[in-house]
Amino acid sequence: QVQLVESGGGLVQAGGSLRLSCAASGSIFRINTVGWYRQAPGKQRELVATMSSGGFTNYASSVKGRFTISRDNAKNTVYVQMNSLKPEDTAVYYCRLTQAATNYWGQGTQVTVSS
């Protein structure tokens, strides 16, 4: 079993920055993909960014150039650095770990960007 705990959310003004963290515990495989997703009120959950254990990254076009995903395998932690935040980035941000064809989700952390 795997547990994911996100942290780092909060309220920030437009143009500001936040760094989210997701700490994983439990049975973590060496080969996996970690990612950040977000869900705004009344909208479907959407991909923000993913990163494979080999370092391959994928970003949503809406965040490319502003957000950076990274991982520290020694700490079983994944991060997303979010710069130049916009009000439309307001959402609950979720961490996901995929291994052995199974998805694990964190409980989410709220990010609110004021204009």
Summary of the structure (lengths in Angstrom):
residues: 115
radius of gyration: 13.4
end to end distance: 40.2
largest distance: 41.4
contacts: 337
relative contact order: 0.32
helix: 3%
strand: 58%
